[in-house]
Structures are given as structure tokens and as C-alpha cells.
């Protein structure tokens, strides 16, 4: 026993606490068999408790201390160990009680009695101490340090902190830089954002002494009855002071706010005048977007997404706006738009095809374009695209409608292409001998495109990093090892992310084909949710170095999932 104890102590001194704990357990078992005295058993229990404590197992150490007290009620070591564990856990009152119980039970002539008394005195004194001066950090720390701390917090956290005290509210209200890029109501409860809240935080974001001071605002979850008031306030008080606005307005306030301005229909006295970036998610009619493009020349990025059902609109007003926009384009005017996204416009509100073409003709700086649910046919869209410096393009026909024709994307600088959800009687046309050799992201999810034809016709090279084929009806051929390589060819050498969700033919053989293509070992993420991939295929991905595997509804056991996680793979 003595030798085992010496070895355990040596391991403890070396920092191998878990191993020392196991050896002390062995010592205790030997001591019980040999009938060692209680004091010896308590000493071994104390040493095992110390090992557990240093290894971070405080609860286990506390149990050891309580076991020591059951063996020897009058031994101070049990009380010292229990009190120390309570202190580590932050239970100061329980630690004080343990010391007091020890002073009652331990004889006064015991050498450790004084240790108990001193520890109790020190802990009680620490508890009773009160700060002599205020410890409010707002009053004590320099501004630069406070600003640096608060700048790492989200808008939601800052909004909570301003209610701590008047000094905190005063500091936060005066530090405009904290709020200028953080006003974001997306995490608020639905319908609970009031005009008063918007007024307060937007005013805090603007330095009234600096004419160039501008803020970014994300409006969401605004109380329906306050939406019109919020827009009016922002137009009256914040005109020209907001650089970027993301507005989710679910009532008809947007339409009413500007349609009543007829016949002038002007945005020049609104919050939108002077904006550089705007995203609108509302029931607003798309014709207002045309007005905005004409009247807000500062716009560089515009996203117009239609939700719900819009109010009725005088068709003459809509026609008048369209005519004015077409005339504006014919006069040789140009927009400053670098990004344009128009999404989900219902048929009754859809813009004329000629107007869409005019919009593209006058937006010669466009690098990002999304037309989703806007036009039914491809028609001559490629003629408009070939003159644009596009880097990102997304197209989808309106929901529930089939399209016929062929699609060409003559944009040699394109890096991201999404034809997700496009279906119908389609063919892919060679884009006038233009190859997409710079393409990095290709999304053909939920479409009826022949994937292999898309890759070969568009001339996609080894720059491709992300390939998404979720629920692609033409991806069913991916059921063998060689199918994937035949599908992507050289385009598969540099892939970082592959998504094959919902393609039921995908199996473990497909995974082997994917790994055969990844000769540069660049693959980091694979989505095989809803496929026939099993634990074997997932394990092969992990072995290959894939860092994230999405495998919902796959035949992968919990044991295999745990094994993958132990290999450093994020499994979802």
C-alpha cells in the first residue's frame, strides 16, 4: 500500500490528477482489506479528494469530504475539505457553516482547530466587507475602455443595458458611434416595436453636430398601428441621416404613405431620400420601386420583396408610373445601382417586360441581380445581361408557372449563379461563346436542368467552390461511384461545399465518387440529408477531412454520429 501511495503522490505532483485519483482509490481498497486505522483511511480519502478537486471534479471532491466526516466526525480534515469545495462552488454561506460545525466538533487542542478558526474569520470578514466607493464602471472607467467594451455588444444587449441606471442611459445616449450601425429590431417580439422606441434609438445614433453623421436601421416587428407614424417621423426628422434601411412593413402603411401623394408621387421629402442601401419587405406595390429609382439617385443597392396581398391600386396610377419611368429611361438617365433584387411579385402587380428591360439598360453598374418571381419567360433577357458587369445572378419564374424556352447567361465575370426552382420545358443555350470560367457558386436546386449539360455548356472550370443540387429532378443519375465524376468533370477538383439534399438516389457509392474528385482535399462541407447515405459513407467523408456533414433523415446511428464528432466533425 505504501508504494502505491508514493506513486499516487508522485503523479499528483506531476499534474496527472486523474491517474493519481485512480491510484488513491486502489490504496483505499487495500487499506480497507488490511483494516488500516481510521486516521489513515481519512488521510487517503483527503488525498483522493485533493486529486479530484485539482482535476476539476469539485462535486466529487465534496462527496469525498462528506465521506471523511462519516468516518471521523471529530477530524478537522473533513470539515476543511468540505468548506473548501463549497468556496470553489461559490457557496460562501455553506462554507462558513462547515467551518462553524468543525469548530464545534473538533477538540480545541487539535492542531487543525486553529486552521478552522482562521479560515472562518477570513471568510466571514470577506463576506462582511463593503466597498468604500462606488464601483459603477460608467463612473470609474475611461471613455475609450467603456466604448471598446460596449462596441462588442449587440443592439439587443445595449437596449437592455440602458435600463440599468440613469448614468448608464446617459452614457449610452451620448455615444453615437455605438448605435450608428447597430439599430436592428429583428430580434424584438412580433408587433412590439413602437414609434417611441424607433425615435429614441435612431436619435441616439445621429451626432447632430456632425452633418455627415449617418446611421443604418433595420425596421422589423413594428406595431401595425405605428408603421405609418414611424415612416412619417423618419421622413421628418431623419431625412438624409440614414445611410442604409432594411424595412419589413407588413401593414398597408407603405402604400398609403406614398399613394396619397398623387399626382406628385414624390420620395424627396421621405426617409428614403439620400439612402445608399434599401431593402423593402412589405405589401408595397413594385411601381413604388420605379419611383424610388428615379427620385433617389443615391441608391446603390435595392432589394424589393413583396409579401402578402397588396391593397387595390388605381390602374391609371400604375400605368402613369410605368410610362414616366420608360420616358425617364429614354431620356438617357442612368441609375447608380450596383445591386438590384426584385422578388415575388404577384401577377396582378407584375411590371411589364419592357419596363424590366429598360431598368436593366439604365443600370450599367449592376454587379448583383436577382429576378425571382418577376418575369415568366426568359425572352431576350440575355441581350440585357451581356452588357452588365455581373458577378452574381439569380433567376426564377413565378411560383406555380412553367416556362418554355432556352436560357443563356453571357456574363464571363459571373461568380455566383442561381437557377434554383426553374422548371418547365427548358433547354440551355450556349451563351454566345462566353464561358463562366470564374464561377464559384452554382445553385440548381429544385430545378429540372440537366446538371451535366449546364456545367459543360457554361464551361464551368475548376474555380467552382459550391455546388447545390438539392431536390434536382435531373440529379437522379448520382447512384454510382463514377457518376459524380462524369457529372462535374474538372469542376469537382476545387469544391469546398456540396449539397445533394433530397436526391434519393445518392448513396455510399456516390460518396466514393465525390472523394475521387476531391484530389486537392478542399472539401469541407457535404449535405446528404434525405438521401440513402449510411454511416459508412459519413465515416469516409470524415476520414477524408470533411469538417461538417448534414445528414438529417439518413441511416446513421447515434454511435456513428458520436464517433464522427470525436473526430472533430460537426454533424447536424
C-alpha positions in Angstrom: 0.0 0.0 0.0 2.8 2.4 0.9 4.4 2.0 -2.5 1.1 2.6 -4.3 0.5 5.7 -2.2 4.0 7.1 -3.0 3.3 6.5 -6.7 0.0 8.3 -6.4 1.6 11.3 -4.7 4.3 11.4 -7.4 1.6 11.5 -10.1 -0.2 14.3 -8.2 2.9 16.4 -8.1 3.4 15.8 -11.8 -0.1 17.1 -12.5 -1.6 13.8 -13.6 -4.5 14.2 -11.3 -6.9 11.7 -12.9 -4.2 8.9 -12.7 -3.4 9.9 -9.1 -7.0 9.7 -8.2 -7.2 6.1 -9.6 -4.1 5.1 -7.6 -5.5 6.6 -4.4 -8.7 4.6 -4.9 -6.5 1.5 -5.1 -4.8 2.5 -1.9 -8.2 2.9 -0.1 -9.3 -0.5 -1.2 -6.1 -2.1 0.1 -6.4 -0.1 3.4 -9.9 -1.4 4.0 -8.8 -5.0 3.3 -5.9 -4.7 5.7 -8.0 -3.0 8.4 -6.0 0.2 8.5 -6.8 2.8 11.2 -9.5 5.4 10.6 -6.9 8.2 10.6 -5.0 6.5 7.7 -8.3 6.0 5.8 -9.3 9.6 6.2 -5.8 10.7 5.0 -6.2 8.7 1.8 -9.7 10.0 1.3 -8.4 13.5 1.7 -5.6 12.9 -0.9 -8.1 11.4 -3.4 -10.4 14.4 -2.8 -7.5 16.8 -3.5 -6.8 15.0 -6.8 -10.4 15.2 -7.8 -10.5 18.9 -6.9 -7.4 19.7 -9.0 -8.8 17.7 -11.9 -11.9 19.9 -11.8 -14.3 17.4 -10.3 -15.4 19.6 -7.4 -18.6 17.8 -6.8 -16.7 14.5 -6.5 -14.2 16.2 -4.0 -17.2 17.4 -2.0 -18.6 13.9 -1.7 -15.2 12.7 -0.5 -15.1 15.3 2.2 -18.6 14.3 3.4 -17.4 10.6 3.4 -14.5 11.7 5.6 -16.9 13.2 8.1 -18.9 10.0 8.2 -15.7 8.0 9.1 -14.4 10.6 11.6 -16.8 13.2 12.9 -14.1 14.9 15.1 -11.4 15.0 12.4 -10.8 18.6 11.1 -9.7 17.4 7.7 -13.2 16.5 6.6 -14.6 20.0 7.6 -11.7 21.8 5.8 -12.2 19.8 2.6 -16.0 20.3 2.6 -15.7 24.1 3.3 -13.0 24.5 0.5 -15.3 22.7 -2.0 -18.2 25.0 -1.1 -16.0 28.0 -1.6 -14.9 26.9 -5.0 -18.5 26.4 -6.0 -19.3 30.0 -4.7 -21.5 28.8 -1.8 -19.9 31.1 0.8 -22.6 30.7 3.4 -22.4 26.9 3.3 -18.6 27.1 3.6 -19.0 29.3 6.7 -21.4 26.8 8.2 -18.9 23.9 7.5 -16.2 25.8 9.4 -18.5 26.5 12.3 -19.6 22.9 12.5 -15.9 21.9 12.6 -15.2 24.3 15.5 -18.0 22.7 17.4 -16.9 19.1 16.7 -13.1 19.3 16.7 -11.3 19.3 20.1 -9.6 22.7 20.8 -6.2 21.0 21.4 -6.3 19.6 17.8 -3.5 21.4 15.8 -6.0 21.9 12.9 -8.5 23.7 15.2 -6.7 27.0 14.8 -6.7 26.5 11.0 -10.5 26.1 11.0 -10.8 29.3 13.2 -8.5 31.3 10.9 -10.3 30.2 7.7 -13.7 31.1 9.2 -12.5 34.5 10.3 -11.0 35.3 6.9 -14.1 34.2 5.0 -16.6 36.0 7.3 -14.5 39.2 7.1 -14.5 38.9 3.3 -18.3 38.5 3.3 -18.9 41.5 5.6 -16.6 43.9 3.7 -18.4 46.7 1.8 -16.9 48.8 -0.9 -16.0 52.3 0.4 -16.6 53.9 -3.0 -19.0 53.4 -5.9 -18.0 50.6 -8.3 -20.2 51.7 -11.2 -17.9 51.2 -14.2 -19.6 54.1 -16.1 -18.3 56.5 -13.4 -14.9 54.9 -12.9 -13.6 53.7 -16.3 -12.2 55.9 -19.1 -14.5 56.5 -22.1 -12.2 54.7 -24.5 -12.3 51.5 -22.5 -16.1 51.7 -22.0 -16.7 52.3 -25.7 -14.5 49.4 -26.6 -16.4 47.1 -24.2 -19.9 48.2 -25.4 -18.9 48.1 -29.1 -18.7 44.3 -28.9 -22.3 44.0 -27.7 -25.4 43.5 -29.9 -28.2 46.1 -30.2 -30.4 43.9 -28.1 -27.8 43.9 -25.2 -27.3 47.6 -25.5 -31.1 48.2 -25.3 -31.2 46.2 -22.1 -28.2 47.9 -20.5 -29.6 51.4 -21.0 -32.2 50.5 -18.4 -29.6 49.7 -15.7 -29.4 53.2 -14.3 -29.6 56.9 -15.3 -25.8 57.1 -15.6 -25.8 54.1 -18.0 -28.6 55.6 -20.1 -26.9 59.0 -20.2 -23.6 57.4 -21.3 -25.2 55.2 -24.0 -27.4 58.0 -25.3 -24.3 60.2 -25.9 -22.1 57.6 -27.6 -23.5 57.9 -31.1 -20.8 55.6 -32.5 -22.3 52.6 -30.5 -25.6 52.8 -32.3 -25.0 54.1 -35.8 -24.6 50.6 -37.3 -26.5 48.5 -34.7 -30.1 49.5 -34.7 -31.8 46.2 -35.6 -35.3 45.2 -34.4 -35.3 41.7 -35.9 -34.9 40.1 -32.5 -37.8 42.0 -30.9 -41.1 40.4 -30.2 -43.6 40.4 -33.1 -45.6 43.7 -33.2 -43.9 45.1 -30.1 -41.7 47.8 -31.6 -43.3 51.2 -31.1 -42.7 54.6 -32.7 -41.3 55.8 -29.4 -38.6 53.0 -29.4 -37.6 53.8 -33.0 -37.5 57.5 -32.3 -35.3 57.1 -29.2 -32.6 54.8 -30.7 -32.4 56.5 -34.1 -31.9 59.8 -32.4 -29.1 58.3 -30.3 -27.4 57.1 -33.5 -27.0 60.5 -35.0 -24.5 63.1 -34.0 -26.5 66.3 -34.5 -23.3 68.4 -34.5 -21.9 66.4 -37.4 -23.8 67.0 -40.7 -22.2 63.9 -42.3 -23.3 61.6 -39.5 -25.4 58.7 -40.8 -26.9 55.5 -39.4 -28.0 52.1 -40.5 -31.5 50.9 -39.4 -33.3 47.6 -39.6 -37.0 48.0 -39.0 -38.9 44.9 -38.1 -41.7 43.7 -35.8 -43.2 47.3 -35.8 -46.6 47.6 -34.2 -49.1 47.7 -37.1 -50.7 50.9 -35.9 -47.3 52.6 -35.6 -45.8 51.8 -39.0 -47.2 55.0 -40.7 -46.0 57.1 -37.8 -42.6 55.6 -37.9 -42.2 56.4 -41.6 -43.5 59.9 -41.1 -41.1 60.5 -38.2 -38.1 59.1 -40.2 -39.0 61.3 -43.1 -39.5 64.5 -41.0 -36.5 64.1 -38.6 -34.1 61.6 -40.2 -34.2 62.6 -43.8 -30.7 62.4 -45.2 -29.3 60.9 -41.9 -29.9 57.2 -42.7 -27.4 55.5 -45.0 -28.9 52.0 -45.0 -32.5 51.0 -44.3 -33.9 47.5 -44.1 -37.7 47.8 -43.7 -40.1 44.9 -43.0 -43.5 46.6 -43.1 -46.4 44.1 -43.0 -49.4 46.6 -42.9 -50.5 48.8 -45.8 -48.8 51.8 -44.3 -46.1 51.9 -47.1 -48.7 52.1 -49.9 -50.9 54.6 -48.1 -47.8 56.7 -47.2 -47.0 57.4 -50.8 -50.0 56.8 -52.9 -51.8 59.6 -51.2 -49.1 61.9 -52.6 -50.7 61.6 -56.1 -50.3 63.2 -58.5 -46.8 64.3 -57.3 -45.8 60.9 -56.0 -42.5 62.2 -54.6 -40.0 60.5 -52.4 -37.9 63.6 -52.0 -39.4 64.5 -48.6 -39.3 61.0 -47.2 -36.7 59.0 -45.3 -35.8 57.2 -48.5 -34.2 60.3 -50.0 -30.4 60.1 -49.6 -30.4 56.3 -48.9 -27.4 54.3 -50.3 -28.8 50.9 -49.4 -32.5 49.9 -49.1 -34.3 46.6 -48.6 -38.1 46.6 -48.5 -40.1 43.5 -47.5 -43.7 44.6 -47.5 -47.1 44.7 -49.2 -45.9 47.7 -51.2 -46.5 47.7 -54.9 -43.5 47.3 -57.2 -44.3 50.6 -59.0 -43.0 52.4 -56.0 -39.6 50.9 -56.6 -39.6 52.5 -60.0 -40.4 55.9 -58.4 -37.7 55.4 -55.9 -35.1 54.5 -58.6 -36.0 57.7 -60.5 -36.1 60.0 -57.5 -33.4 58.7 -55.2 -30.2 58.8 -57.3 -28.0 57.9 -54.2 -29.3 54.3 -54.2 -26.6 51.8 -54.8 -28.4 48.7 -53.5 -32.1 48.0 -53.8 -34.0 44.8 -52.7 -37.8 44.8 -53.2 -39.6 41.8 -51.8 -43.4 41.6 -51.9 -45.3 39.6 -49.2 -48.9 39.0 -48.6 -51.7 40.7 -50.6 -51.4 44.4 -51.6 -54.3 46.9 -51.4 -56.1 47.8 -54.5 -54.5 50.4 -56.7 -55.8 52.6 -59.4 -54.6 51.0 -62.6 -54.2 54.5 -64.1 -51.7 55.4 -61.4 -49.7 52.2 -62.0 -49.8 52.9 -65.8 -48.8 56.5 -65.2 -45.7 55.5 -63.1 -44.7 52.9 -65.7 -45.0 55.5 -68.5 -43.0 58.1 -66.6 -40.2 55.5 -65.9 -40.0 54.5 -69.5 -39.8 58.1 -70.5 -37.1 58.7 -67.9 -35.1 55.8 -69.3 -35.5 57.1 -72.9 -34.0 60.5 -71.9 -30.7 58.7 -71.3 -30.8 58.7 -67.5 -28.8 56.0 -65.6 -29.0 54.6 -62.1 -26.2 54.1 -59.7 -27.4 50.7 -58.7 -24.7 48.0 -58.1 -27.2 45.6 -56.6 -30.8 45.0 -57.6 -33.2 42.3 -56.3 -36.9 42.1 -57.1 -38.6 39.1 -55.5 -42.0 37.5 -55.6 -44.2 40.0 -57.4 -47.8 38.7 -57.9 -49.2 38.5 -61.5 -51.6 41.4 -61.0 -48.8 43.7 -59.8 -46.1 42.4 -62.2 -44.1 45.0 -64.1 -44.2 45.0 -67.9 -41.4 43.1 -69.6 -40.4 46.2 -71.5 -40.0 48.1 -68.2 -37.8 45.4 -66.8 -35.6 45.6 -69.9 -35.4 49.4 -69.5 -34.5 49.0 -65.9 -31.5 46.8 -66.9 -30.5 49.1 -69.7 -30.2 52.1 -67.3 -28.3 50.1 -64.6 -25.0 49.7 -66.3 -23.1 49.2 -63.0 -25.0 46.2 -61.8 -22.8 43.5 -60.2 -25.6 41.7 -58.4 -29.0 40.9 -59.9 -31.9 38.8 -58.7 -35.2 38.4 -60.7 -37.2 35.9 -58.7 -40.9 35.5 -59.5 -40.8 38.7 -61.6 -41.0 37.6 -65.3 -42.4 34.4 -66.8 -40.2 34.0 -69.9 -36.5 34.3 -70.4 -37.2 36.0 -73.8 -34.4 38.4 -74.7 -33.0 38.8 -71.2 -29.6 37.5 -72.2 -29.2 40.6 -74.5 -29.5 42.8 -71.5 -27.2 40.7 -69.3 -24.3 40.6 -71.7 -23.6 44.4 -71.2 -23.6 44.2 -67.4 -20.5 43.6 -65.2 -22.5 40.9 -63.2 -20.8 38.9 -60.5 -24.0 37.4 -59.1 -27.2 36.4 -60.9 -30.3 34.7 -59.6 -33.4 33.9 -61.7 -36.6 32.0 -61.0 -40.0 32.2 -62.7 -43.2 32.9 -60.7 -44.4 30.1 -58.4 -46.7 27.6 -60.0 -45.8 28.6 -63.5 -44.0 26.6 -66.1 -41.6 28.3 -68.6 -40.6 27.3 -72.0 -37.5 28.3 -74.0 -33.8 28.4 -73.5 -31.6 30.1 -71.0 -28.2 31.8 -71.8 -26.1 33.7 -69.3 -23.4 35.6 -71.2 -21.5 37.0 -68.2 -17.8 36.0 -68.2 -17.2 37.6 -64.8 -20.0 35.8 -63.1 -19.0 34.2 -59.7 -22.5 33.2 -58.4 -25.3 31.7 -60.5 -28.6 30.5 -59.1 -31.3 29.0 -61.3 -32.9 27.3 -58.3 -36.6 26.4 -58.8 -36.6 27.0 -62.5 -38.6 24.3 -64.2 -40.6 23.7 -67.3 -39.8 22.8 -70.9 -36.2 24.2 -70.9 -33.0 24.0 -72.8 -29.7 25.5 -72.1 -28.3 27.7 -74.8 -24.6 28.3 -75.3 -24.1 31.9 -74.1 -22.7 33.3 -77.3 -19.3 31.5 -76.8 -18.9 33.1 -73.4 -17.7 30.7 -70.7 -18.3 31.1 -67.0 -14.7 30.3 -66.1 -14.8 32.4 -63.0 -17.9 30.8 -61.4 -17.6 29.9 -57.7 -21.2 29.1 -56.7 -23.7 27.2 -58.8 -27.2 26.5 -57.4 -29.5 24.3 -59.5 -31.7 23.2 -56.5 -35.3 22.2 -57.2 -34.9 22.7 -60.9 -35.3 20.5 -63.9 -31.9 21.3 -65.5 -29.7 18.5 -66.8 -26.8 19.3 -64.5 -24.1 17.8 -66.7 -25.3 19.9 -69.7 -25.3 23.0 -67.5 -21.7 22.5 -66.5 -20.4 21.6 -69.9 -22.4 24.3 -71.9 -21.5 27.1 -69.5 -17.8 26.0 -69.5 -17.6 25.9 -65.7 -14.0 25.3 -64.6 -12.0 24.4 -61.5 -12.9 27.7 -59.8 -16.2 26.2 -58.7 -16.3 26.0 -54.8 -20.0 25.5 -54.0 -22.4 23.2 -55.9 -26.1 22.8 -54.8 -28.3 20.2 -56.4 -31.0 19.8 -53.7 -34.1 18.1 -55.0 -32.9 18.5 -58.6 -35.0 16.2 -60.7 -32.1 15.5 -63.1 -29.6 14.5 -60.5 -31.0 11.0 -60.1 -28.1 9.6 -62.0 -25.8 10.0 -59.0 -26.2 6.4 -57.8 -22.7 5.1 -58.7 -19.1 5.8 -57.9 -18.3 7.1 -61.4 -21.5 9.1 -61.9 -20.3 12.2 -59.9 -17.0 12.5 -61.7 -18.8 12.2 -65.0 -21.2 14.8 -63.9 -18.8 17.6 -62.8 -15.5 16.6 -64.5 -12.7 19.1 -63.7 -15.2 21.3 -61.9 -15.1 19.0 -58.9 -11.4 19.4 -58.1 -11.8 22.6 -56.0 -15.2 22.1 -54.4 -15.5 23.3 -50.8 -19.2 22.6 -50.3 -21.6 20.1 -52.0 -25.3 19.9 -51.2 -27.3 16.9 -52.5 -30.3 17.1 -50.1 -33.4 15.2 -51.1 -31.7 13.4 -54.1 -32.8 9.9 -53.0 -30.5 8.0 -55.4 -27.4 9.3 -53.7 -25.7 6.6 -51.7 -22.4 5.5 -50.3 -21.1 4.8 -53.8 -21.8 8.4 -54.7 -19.7 9.5 -51.7 -16.7 7.5 -53.0 -17.1 9.2 -56.3 -17.2 12.6 -54.6 -14.0 11.8 -52.8 -12.3 10.6 -56.0 -13.0 14.0 -57.5 -11.6 15.9 -54.4 -7.9 15.4 -55.4 -6.9 18.7 -53.8 -8.6 17.9 -50.5 -10.5 21.1 -50.4 -13.9 19.7 -49.5 -15.2 20.9 -46.1 -19.0 20.6 -46.1 -21.3 17.9 -47.5 -25.1 17.9 -47.2 -26.7 14.5 -47.8 -29.9 14.9 -45.8 -32.8 12.8 -47.1 -30.5 10.5 -49.2 -29.5 6.8 -48.8 -26.1 7.6 -47.4 -25.3 5.4 -44.4 -22.8 5.6 -41.5 -20.2 4.1 -43.8 -20.4 6.9 -46.2 -20.4 9.5 -43.5 -17.3 7.9 -41.9 -15.5 8.0 -45.2 -16.2 11.7 -45.5 -14.8 12.3 -42.0 -11.7 10.2 -42.8 -11.2 12.4 -45.9 -11.1 15.6 -43.8 -14.7 16.9 -44.3 -15.5 19.2 -41.3 -19.3 19.4 -41.5 -21.8 16.7 -42.5 -25.5 17.4 -42.8 -27.3 14.1 -42.7 -30.8 14.6 -41.4 -33.1 11.5 -42.1 -30.1 9.4 -43.1 -29.5 5.9 -41.8 -26.7 6.9 -39.4 -26.7 5.5 -35.9 -26.2 7.7 -32.7 -23.0 5.7 -32.1 -21.6 6.7 -35.6 -22.6 10.3 -35.0 -20.7 10.4 -31.7 -17.7 8.8 -33.4 -17.8 11.5 -36.1 -18.0 14.2 -33.5 -15.0 12.7 -31.7 -13.1 13.1 -35.0 -13.8 16.8 -34.9 -16.7 16.7 -37.4 -19.8 18.9 -36.9 -22.8 16.6 -37.5 -26.2 18.1 -38.0 
